């Protein structure tokens, strides 16, 4: 048998075996096999942010944050402001000569409890002020100063694109330094890092609550038992959801915040269980497949979950009803050599991110929920794991290696642009990141 016939026959045998297993374990397996790595290069409109007017240093700080947020949104080509156009009346003809589509101008002035930031969006080709609003922001020394400016930036992105940005958000992750594990929260851009818990052994897979006020995670206790814990970020208090002698981890909140899913090791396998957070009780088994079912992630409407399972011999991404009432359906391509882990459902509901084997390591991939059997590869080098979507459904944070440095990175799914969030030495590991929901909106700080 020639090599081509051998490969075709092996693929057919694998598919038939998968379908047989699916029939035995009430799972459904797609027949399509496709792994795509192509993408379309976006043409982004040119945007300039004129230096915000007002007292120093607050005006400079606001300008710097807004400019970075516009850049990190990956929706625009941010153009430097010529010194001749940095102040005074807006001359649309001169700005238009720079091929600009949008111009942002603004001013900060002292307010009753901080500052008032006025921002105007100009449509340069049409020579008009398209949108103007004022916002109350705290002083630069206040804990929420950066978050408030991020919220203004998200609103400016919405003015221009119809969809808000995700700068007013944070990322939680696990940092390993030798035998010490730290649970760390940082702004989306790597600023304001804060360690919220430490452990001499291990933290597992932290997850944000839908309101952004709590974080659930797994932790190995000094006794050797493993607990799933929920921490209130405002008070610093914790409550134990589950404590067992076997591993329990990978918590995931339902979109309404009433349920928490996590994985339990049972016998020779692992299953996903549900805990009622409101009642503080009532464990319910959700999955019943062979092998290990791990890492649940809810769909935005809460009706379904994605998880990875080795019920076909290798780890794949599956989708099932979140109440455990129906069959599981295979999402990822069937392959003789690849496996896939750690699904995260997009806020838009149409895609799921995960990591899978490719190019000698693990790469970040996405799959369209309506097209089982296909996947699109986003990263192309190194080894990258643990994807988590930003609230804008455009960006994904993951842990990996970029330019030789291990750390957390963010990739835009459309432009494929990658930027570092946090990097460190070879003695440090940054992993299991989870991106928060939006924590502050422009509506909350809009001035009268």
C-alpha positions as CSV (number, residue, x, y, z in Angstrom):
1,X,0.0,0.0,0.0
2,X,1.5,3.4,-1.0
3,X,2.0,6.1,1.7
4,X,-1.0,8.2,0.5
5,X,-3.3,5.2,0.7
6,X,-1.9,4.3,4.1
7,X,-2.6,7.7,5.5
8,X,-6.1,7.7,4.1
9,X,-6.8,4.3,5.5
10,X,-5.5,5.3,9.0
11,X,-7.6,8.4,9.0
12,X,-10.7,6.3,8.0
13,X,-10.0,3.8,10.8
14,X,-9.6,6.6,13.3
15,X,-12.9,8.2,12.3
16,X,-14.8,4.9,12.4
17,X,-13.4,4.1,15.9
18,X,-14.4,7.7,17.0
19,X,-17.9,7.2,15.7
20,X,-18.2,3.9,17.5
21,X,-17.0,5.4,20.8
22,X,-19.5,8.2,20.3
23,X,-22.3,5.8,19.8
24,X,-21.4,4.0,23.1
25,X,-21.0,7.1,25.2
26,X,-23.9,9.3,23.8
27,X,-21.5,11.7,22.2
28,X,-21.6,13.0,18.6
29,X,-18.6,13.2,16.4
30,X,-18.4,15.4,13.3
31,X,-17.0,13.9,10.1
32,X,-15.2,17.0,8.8
33,X,-11.5,17.4,9.4
34,X,-9.9,20.8,8.8
35,X,-7.1,22.8,10.4
36,X,-6.8,26.3,8.9
37,X,-4.0,28.8,9.4
38,X,-4.9,31.6,6.9
39,X,-6.3,35.0,7.8
40,X,-7.2,38.3,6.2
41,X,-5.0,41.3,6.9
42,X,-7.2,44.2,8.1
43,X,-6.8,47.8,6.8
44,X,-7.2,49.9,9.9
45,X,-8.3,53.6,9.8
46,X,-5.7,56.2,10.9
47,X,-6.4,57.9,14.2
48,X,-4.6,60.7,16.1
49,X,-5.0,61.7,19.7
50,X,-4.0,65.3,20.3
51,X,-2.4,65.8,23.7
52,X,-5.1,66.4,26.3
53,X,-5.1,70.0,27.5
54,X,-5.1,70.8,31.2
55,X,-2.9,70.9,34.3
56,X,0.2,68.9,34.5
57,X,0.8,66.0,35.3
58,X,-2.7,64.7,35.1
59,X,-3.2,65.8,31.4
60,X,0.0,64.0,30.5
61,X,-1.1,60.8,32.3
62,X,-4.5,60.8,30.7
63,X,-2.9,61.3,27.2
64,X,-0.5,58.5,27.7
65,X,-3.2,56.0,28.9
66,X,-5.6,57.0,26.1
67,X,-3.0,56.7,23.4
68,X,-1.9,53.3,24.6
69,X,-5.5,52.1,24.9
70,X,-6.2,53.2,21.3
71,X,-3.1,51.3,20.1
72,X,-3.9,48.2,22.1
73,X,-7.4,48.1,20.8
74,X,-5.9,47.0,17.4
75,X,-8.7,48.8,15.6
76,X,-6.7,51.8,14.4
77,X,-3.3,52.9,13.2
78,X,-2.4,55.5,15.8
79,X,-0.5,58.5,14.3
80,X,1.7,60.8,16.2
81,X,0.5,64.4,16.5
82,X,2.7,66.9,14.7
83,X,3.8,69.7,17.1
84,X,2.2,72.3,14.8
85,X,-1.2,70.7,15.4
86,X,-0.8,69.9,19.1
87,X,-3.0,72.8,20.3
88,X,-5.4,75.5,19.1
89,X,-8.4,75.3,16.8
90,X,-8.8,72.0,14.9
91,X,-7.7,72.6,11.3
92,X,-9.5,69.8,9.4
93,X,-7.6,70.4,6.2
94,X,-4.2,70.0,7.8
95,X,-5.3,66.8,9.6
96,X,-6.9,65.5,6.5
97,X,-3.6,65.9,4.7
98,X,-2.3,63.2,7.1
99,X,-4.9,60.7,5.8
100,X,-6.6,60.7,9.2
101,X,-10.1,59.3,9.6
102,X,-10.5,60.1,13.3
103,X,-9.1,62.7,15.7
104,X,-9.6,62.8,19.4
105,X,-9.2,66.0,21.4
106,X,-9.8,66.7,25.0
107,X,-9.3,68.7,28.2
108,X,-9.1,68.0,31.9
109,X,-10.0,70.5,34.6
110,X,-10.3,70.2,38.4
111,X,-13.7,69.0,39.6
112,X,-15.4,68.5,42.9
113,X,-13.8,65.2,43.7
114,X,-11.0,64.8,41.2
115,X,-11.1,66.0,37.5
116,X,-13.5,66.4,34.7
117,X,-12.3,65.0,31.4
118,X,-14.0,66.3,28.2
119,X,-13.4,64.3,25.1
120,X,-14.4,65.0,21.5
121,X,-14.3,62.7,18.4
122,X,-13.7,64.4,15.1
123,X,-14.6,62.9,11.7
124,X,-11.7,64.4,9.8
125,X,-12.8,63.7,6.2
126,X,-16.2,65.3,6.8
127,X,-14.7,68.1,9.0
128,X,-17.2,67.7,11.9
129,X,-17.1,67.0,15.6
130,X,-18.9,63.7,15.7
131,X,-19.2,63.0,19.4
132,X,-18.5,64.9,22.7
133,X,-18.9,63.8,26.3
134,X,-17.5,64.6,29.7
135,X,-16.5,62.2,32.4
136,X,-15.6,62.4,36.1
137,X,-12.2,60.8,36.9
138,X,-10.4,60.6,40.2
139,X,-6.9,62.1,40.9
140,X,-3.9,60.2,39.5
141,X,-3.1,59.0,43.0
142,X,-6.5,57.3,43.4
143,X,-6.6,53.5,43.0
144,X,-9.3,53.8,40.2
145,X,-7.6,56.6,38.2
146,X,-6.3,54.3,35.4
147,X,-9.5,52.2,35.4
148,X,-11.6,55.4,34.9
149,X,-9.4,56.5,32.0
150,X,-9.6,53.0,30.5
151,X,-13.4,53.2,30.7
152,X,-13.3,56.5,28.7
153,X,-11.0,54.9,26.1
154,X,-13.5,52.0,25.8
155,X,-16.2,54.5,25.1
156,X,-14.1,56.2,22.5
157,X,-13.6,52.9,20.7
158,X,-17.4,52.4,20.8
159,X,-17.9,55.8,19.2
160,X,-15.7,54.8,16.3
161,X,-16.5,51.1,15.8
162,X,-19.9,50.5,17.4
163,X,-18.3,48.1,19.8
164,X,-16.7,49.1,23.1
165,X,-13.1,48.2,23.9
166,X,-11.9,46.1,26.8
167,X,-9.3,48.3,28.5
168,X,-11.3,48.7,31.7
169,X,-10.6,45.1,32.7
170,X,-8.0,43.0,34.6
171,X,-6.3,39.7,34.2
172,X,-5.7,37.1,37.0
173,X,-3.0,34.6,36.7
174,X,-0.7,32.2,38.6
175,X,3.0,33.2,39.0
176,X,5.4,30.4,40.0
177,X,8.7,31.3,41.6
178,X,10.5,28.2,42.7
179,X,8.2,26.5,45.2
180,X,6.1,29.6,45.8
181,X,2.9,30.1,43.9
182,X,1.2,33.5,43.8
183,X,-2.2,34.5,42.6
184,X,-1.8,37.8,40.9
185,X,-4.2,40.4,39.5
186,X,-3.1,43.0,36.9
187,X,-4.6,45.6,34.7
188,X,-5.1,44.4,31.1
189,X,-1.9,46.2,30.1
190,X,0.3,44.7,32.9
191,X,0.1,47.8,35.2
192,X,-0.9,47.7,38.9
193,X,0.1,44.1,39.6
194,X,-1.2,42.9,42.9
195,X,-0.7,39.6,44.7
196,X,-3.9,38.5,46.3
197,X,-2.8,35.1,47.7
198,X,0.3,32.9,48.1
199,X,0.7,29.2,48.5
200,X,3.6,27.0,49.2
201,X,2.3,24.4,46.8
202,X,-0.1,25.1,44.0
203,X,-2.8,27.2,42.6
204,X,-5.0,26.0,39.8
205,X,-7.0,27.8,37.1
206,X,-8.4,31.0,38.6
207,X,-11.7,32.3,37.2
208,X,-13.5,35.6,37.5
209,X,-17.1,35.9,38.6
210,X,-19.4,37.6,36.1
211,X,-19.6,40.8,38.2
212,X,-15.8,40.9,38.6
213,X,-15.9,41.0,42.4
214,X,-14.8,37.4,43.1
215,X,-12.3,34.9,41.9
216,X,-12.6,31.1,42.2
217,X,-9.6,28.9,42.1
218,X,-8.2,25.5,43.1
219,X,-5.4,25.3,45.7
220,X,-3.4,22.4,47.2
221,X,-3.5,22.7,51.0
222,X,-0.6,21.9,53.3
223,X,-2.5,18.8,54.3
224,X,-2.2,17.6,50.7
225,X,-6.0,17.9,50.1
226,X,-7.2,20.1,47.2
227,X,-9.8,22.8,47.7
228,X,-11.9,24.9,45.4
229,X,-12.0,28.4,47.0
230,X,-13.9,31.6,46.2
231,X,-12.2,34.9,47.2
232,X,-14.0,38.2,47.6
233,X,-11.7,40.8,46.1
234,X,-13.3,43.7,48.1
235,X,-13.1,42.1,51.6
236,X,-10.3,39.6,51.0
237,X,-12.4,36.9,52.6
238,X,-12.7,33.4,51.2
239,X,-15.1,30.5,51.4
240,X,-14.3,26.9,50.6
241,X,-16.6,25.4,48.0
242,X,-15.1,21.9,48.0
243,X,-12.2,20.2,49.8
244,X,-11.1,16.7,48.9
245,X,-8.2,14.3,49.0
246,X,-8.2,14.1,45.2
247,X,-7.7,16.8,42.7
248,X,-10.6,19.3,42.1
249,X,-9.9,22.3,40.0
250,X,-10.8,24.4,36.8
251,X,-13.8,26.3,38.2
252,X,-16.1,28.2,35.9
253,X,-19.0,30.6,36.8
254,X,-22.3,30.5,35.0
255,X,-23.1,33.8,33.3
256,X,-25.7,34.6,36.0
257,X,-23.2,33.9,38.8
258,X,-25.5,31.4,40.4
259,X,-23.6,28.2,39.6
260,X,-20.0,27.1,39.7
261,X,-18.7,24.2,37.7
262,X,-15.4,22.4,38.4
263,X,-13.7,19.1,37.8
264,X,-13.6,16.2,40.3
265,X,-11.3,13.2,40.1
266,X,-13.5,10.1,40.5
267,X,-12.0,6.6,40.3
268,X,-9.9,6.4,37.2
269,X,-11.6,9.4,35.6
270,X,-12.6,13.0,36.1
271,X,-16.0,14.4,35.8
272,X,-17.5,17.9,35.8
273,X,-19.8,18.9,38.8
274,X,-22.0,21.8,39.5
275,X,-22.3,23.7,42.8
276,X,-25.2,26.0,43.7
277,X,-23.5,29.2,44.9
278,X,-26.7,30.9,46.1
279,X,-27.8,28.0,48.3
280,X,-24.2,27.0,49.2
281,X,-24.9,23.3,48.5
282,X,-26.2,20.7,46.1
283,X,-23.4,19.1,44.1
284,X,-24.7,17.8,40.8
285,X,-22.8,15.7,38.3
286,X,-22.9,17.2,34.8
287,X,-20.8,14.9,32.6
288,X,-20.8,11.1,32.5
289,X,-18.3,10.2,29.8
290,X,-15.4,7.8,30.1
291,X,-11.9,9.1,30.9
292,X,-11.3,12.7,32.1
293,X,-13.7,15.6,31.5
294,X,-11.9,18.8,32.5
295,X,-12.0,22.6,32.1
296,X,-15.6,23.6,31.6
297,X,-16.5,27.0,30.0
298,X,-20.0,28.3,29.8
299,X,-21.6,29.7,26.6
300,X,-22.7,33.4,27.1
301,X,-26.3,32.3,27.5
302,X,-25.5,29.6,30.0
303,X,-27.2,26.9,28.1
304,X,-24.1,24.9,27.0
305,X,-20.6,24.2,28.2
306,X,-17.3,23.5,26.4
307,X,-14.8,21.2,28.0
308,X,-11.9,19.0,27.0
309,X,-12.0,15.2,27.4
310,X,-9.9,12.2,26.4
311,X,-12.9,10.0,25.8
312,X,-11.6,9.3,22.3
313,X,-8.1,8.4,23.6
314,X,-6.7,11.9,23.0
315,X,-7.9,15.2,24.5
316,X,-10.5,17.0,22.3
317,X,-12.9,19.9,22.9
318,X,-16.5,18.9,23.4
319,X,-19.8,20.9,23.7
320,X,-22.7,19.7,25.9
321,X,-25.8,21.1,27.6
322,X,-24.8,22.8,30.8
323,X,-27.4,20.9,32.9
324,X,-26.1,17.5,31.9
325,X,-29.3,16.6,30.1
326,X,-28.0,15.8,26.6
327,X,-25.3,14.4,24.4
328,X,-21.8,15.9,24.0
329,X,-20.7,16.9,20.5
330,X,-17.1,16.9,19.4
331,X,-15.9,20.4,18.2
332,X,-12.2,19.9,17.3
333,X,-10.8,18.1,14.2
334,X,-10.1,14.4,14.5
335,X,-6.4,13.8,14.2
336,X,-3.9,10.9,14.6
337,X,-1.3,13.2,16.3
338,X,-2.9,16.3,17.7
339,X,-4.9,16.9,20.9
340,X,-6.6,20.0,22.2
341,X,-7.1,21.5,25.7
342,X,-8.5,24.3,27.9
343,X,-11.5,25.7,25.9
344,X,-12.8,29.2,26.6
345,X,-16.1,30.4,25.1
346,X,-16.0,33.8,23.4
347,X,-18.2,36.5,24.8
348,X,-19.8,36.8,21.3
349,X,-20.9,33.2,21.6
350,X,-19.8,32.2,18.1
351,X,-16.2,30.9,18.8
352,X,-14.2,28.9,21.3
353,X,-10.5,29.4,22.0
354,X,-8.2,26.5,23.1
355,X,-4.7,25.3,22.6
356,X,-3.6,22.3,20.5
357,X,-0.6,20.5,19.2
358,X,1.1,22.1,16.1
359,X,4.5,23.0,14.9
360,X,6.3,20.9,17.5
361,X,4.6,22.6,20.4
362,X,1.2,23.9,21.5
363,X,-0.5,26.8,19.7
364,X,-3.5,29.0,20.4
365,X,-6.5,28.1,18.1
366,X,-10.1,29.1,17.7
367,X,-13.1,27.2,16.3
368,X,-16.5,28.3,15.1
369,X,-19.2,26.7,17.2
370,X,-21.4,26.3,14.1
371,X,-18.6,24.5,12.2
372,X,-17.5,21.3,14.2
373,X,-14.5,19.6,12.8
374,X,-12.5,22.8,11.9
375,X,-10.0,25.0,13.8
376,X,-8.0,28.1,13.0
377,X,-4.5,28.5,14.3
378,X,-3.6,31.9,15.7
379,X,-0.1,31.6,17.0
380,X,2.7,30.0,14.9
381,X,5.8,29.7,17.0
382,X,7.0,28.7,20.4
383,X,4.7,26.8,22.7
384,X,1.5,28.6,24.0
385,X,-1.2,27.5,26.3
386,X,-4.2,28.6,28.5
387,X,-6.2,31.0,26.3
388,X,-8.8,33.4,27.8
389,X,-11.0,35.8,25.9
390,X,-11.1,39.6,26.5
391,X,-14.6,41.0,27.1
392,X,-14.5,42.5,23.6
393,X,-14.3,39.1,21.9
394,X,-11.4,40.3,19.8
395,X,-8.3,39.6,22.0
396,X,-7.0,36.5,23.8
397,X,-4.5,36.3,26.6
398,X,-2.3,33.2,26.9
399,X,0.9,32.0,28.5
400,X,3.8,31.3,26.2
401,X,7.2,32.3,24.9
402,X,7.7,35.4,22.8
403,X,11.1,36.7,21.7
404,X,12.7,34.2,24.0
405,X,10.9,35.4,27.1
406,X,8.3,33.5,28.9
407,X,5.3,35.4,30.0
408,X,1.7,36.4,29.3
409,X,0.8,37.7,25.9
410,X,-2.2,39.0,24.1
411,X,-3.1,38.3,20.5
412,X,-5.7,40.0,18.4
413,X,-7.7,37.4,16.5
414,X,-8.0,39.6,13.3
415,X,-4.7,41.4,12.9
416,X,-2.7,38.6,14.7
417,X,-0.7,41.3,16.4
418,X,0.9,40.0,19.7
419,X,1.9,42.2,22.6
420,X,3.4,41.2,25.9
421,X,1.5,41.8,29.1
422,X,4.0,40.5,31.6
423,X,7.4,38.8,31.0
424,X,10.0,37.6,33.4
425,X,13.2,35.5,33.9
426,X,13.6,31.9,33.2
427,X,13.0,31.2,36.9
428,X,9.5,32.5,36.7
429,X,6.4,31.0,35.1
430,X,3.2,32.9,34.3
431,X,0.2,30.6,33.6
432,X,-3.5,29.9,33.8
433,X,-4.6,33.5,33.0
434,X,-8.2,34.5,33.1
435,X,-9.5,37.8,31.7
436,X,-12.1,39.6,33.7
437,X,-15.4,41.2,32.5
438,X,-15.4,44.9,32.0
439,X,-15.0,46.4,35.5
440,X,-16.0,50.0,34.9
441,X,-18.1,51.6,32.1
442,X,-18.3,55.2,30.8
443,X,-21.9,55.4,31.9
444,X,-20.8,55.0,35.5
445,X,-18.5,58.1,35.4
446,X,-20.3,60.3,32.8
447,X,-20.5,63.9,34.0
448,X,-23.8,65.8,34.0
